[in-house]
Amino acid sequence: MISEKMLALGKKSSAIREIFEYGKKRKAEIGEENVFDFSLGNPSVCPPPVVNETIKKLVEEENPVLLHGYTSAPGDMETRKAIAAYLAATYGTDDTAENIYMTVGAAASLTVTLNAIVCEGDEVIVLAPYFPEYRVFAENAGAKLVEVPCREGDFQVDVEKLALAVNEHTKAVIINSPNNPTGVVFSEESIKALATLLSAKEKEYNHPIYIISDEPYRELVYGGVKVPYTANYYGNTISCYSFSKSLSLPGERIGYICVSKKCEDWRELFFAVCGAGRALGFVCAPSLMQKIVPACIGKTSDTSIYDTNRKLLYRELTAYGYECVNPDGAFYMFVKAFCEDAGEFCEAAKKHELLLVPSDSFGVTGYVRISYCVTTEQIERALPAFRALAKDYGKI
Ligand code: PLP
């Protein structure tokens, strides 16, 4: 007898992975250059040079036994100090090494955080559309996942709908800005309204309601847009960060949790994070990757390429009759399907060798996600296919 729950999770891969696997097969059949794969959020831009330079320096100059040895369970002290100093300098926070916990990326940051706070009977709210793994992480931590749709049209937080969903069982609201899959950056107005609502609900129910702020795309913004730092607007905020996207290091698995010192009983909460990390086996994140952080924090890969892709895609797709919010951040575009069934639309797109992700797995219907973290050349080559798809539906 094995765990039915885990068996089911392992057998069914995510919709995104399924399309990606289909793409690999199709590329082998008709050639890589003839398949326009927009399925995965795998950065297409090299890490900034400082990453490799720091790795080289560490490998050449440091004692290898220490360099590759265990760090303490919550992470290397110098790394945690560097992160706290960066957050303090950038956002004016009072973070120190004591409230930073190193993880293997945002996925681990989220699952450790959820396990640290969820008790029996708790609910965790997500704002739809949302990163599909939130359901897996929240349910596995024992919470009931509650979906609240974002505002139709601009995908900002719908505070009125959220107010109806928060109740005495609500333990946390997960937010993600810049957002996967919409590319939307939640405005200061949205974050302030969210903070006001949750503060009132905390008083009403007499217990903390956490904001879990999932921030792997924090630095990926365009046109001078500012991302409000959630912990500066709301006390009970736990920030889940990852270097996967900012430094183009998704395979290296490195990130952190910052338990804001404004959280109620933050020291106890931080202990619970340490406990969850221990229980899940997420202790001592990869040592070499932790040790590059002090030299690399605040740097990003060349995001101008994503910006070029964003502008090109938006300009051309809207000219062909596609509708979408012009994204301010991350590297995704969330486009309205030309028919109600996004799955059916993606099948129609496949006939033009266009691989898009239907929105159903993000908790909304009728849209597709385009990951534009590809080469600009791929987008240029794919434009006739987008055009032909629009033609199929009589848009041009
Ligand atoms: N959260 C969001 C919104 C994401 O898009 C991703 C990855 O694509 C993750 C979390 C997981 O990131 P990581 O690779 O750092 O675990």
Boltz pocket constraint, residues with backbone or C-beta under 6 A from the ligand:
constraints:
  - pocket:
      binder: B
      contacts: [[A, 41], [A, 104], [A, 105], [A, 106], [A, 107], [A, 108], [A, 131], [A, 176], [A, 178], [A, 180], [A, 214], [A, 216], [A, 241], [A, 242], [A, 243], [A, 244], [A, 250], [A, 254], [A, 255]]
      max_distance: 6.0
